């Protein structure tokens, strides 16, 4: 159900276009940086010029500059990282329990900075490991949904659906792989690498930094050494405009859901600016998700074309 915030008068056309761009950017790299919950959206800046949500999302991004690769971790960093990763997995419930997780659904409120000021929207996510993602936002002008699967990705809005470019599909599916409950299932996978790369003070916590990589996905976890819970994540992602952005997410308000610790508050900082806050109202694990949620709806069948009107008879004809 939409939140009460959206039971308001219909927004002006200019406001609707800008809000559409904001919502699409919120959805574009959602799930980025996630522990459960898996909802770290991308920033709402810079907002592209749009006339409707699908059109905005369909614009192909320009190629982004590839950052130089970091130096490979040392043998000592890998050994310490493997030990720390194992403790994080134990704090999540253990590898055996983590392997039982097949799908996760969340519902909550996201508050984001927009060109029109702060905007709060209801947001819902459905995820099937390892490669199905659906997220929808109830915006002032209507519901906007984004779906990604190996077959493709698309946006569905009030004006219909529009395909996303392959780069955005790949980025969205990479976000699924950043979810700790999924990575915990890969603890013995040789494609997984975890390196301890230092520590940093976050509030009262001397967080240990864990650089986690799986195939071409990477994310840094900042781990509380007392509880082995993730208090912050950091990664880079390809934004809808083709530029690489840095996303840092702080996690708090952990609660137990189906035996797993789940953070119910997420504060997102993009390129150094804190711009979004997510609070969860509900989280469901292994509740089952209808596969139809990830299917693109068929295009509407055009109606019959009316025959041309006969020209009026000329006087005296």
Secondary structure, 3 states (H helix, E strand, C coil): CCCHHHCCCCCCHHHHHHHHHHHHHHHHCCCCCCCCCCCCCCCCCCCCCCCCHHHHHHCCCCCCCCCCCCCCCCHHHHHHHHHHHHHHHHHHCCHHHHCCCCEEEEEEEEEEEECCEEEEEEEEEEEECCCEEEEEEEECCEEEEEEEECCEEEEEECCEEEECCHHHHHHHHHHHHCCHHHHHHHCCCCCEEEEEEEEEEECCEEEEEEEEEECCEEEEEEECCCCCCEEEEEEEEECCCCCEEEEEEEEEEEEEECCEEEEEEEEEEECCEEEEEEEEEEEEECCCCCHHHHCCCCCCCCCCCCCCCCCCCCCCC
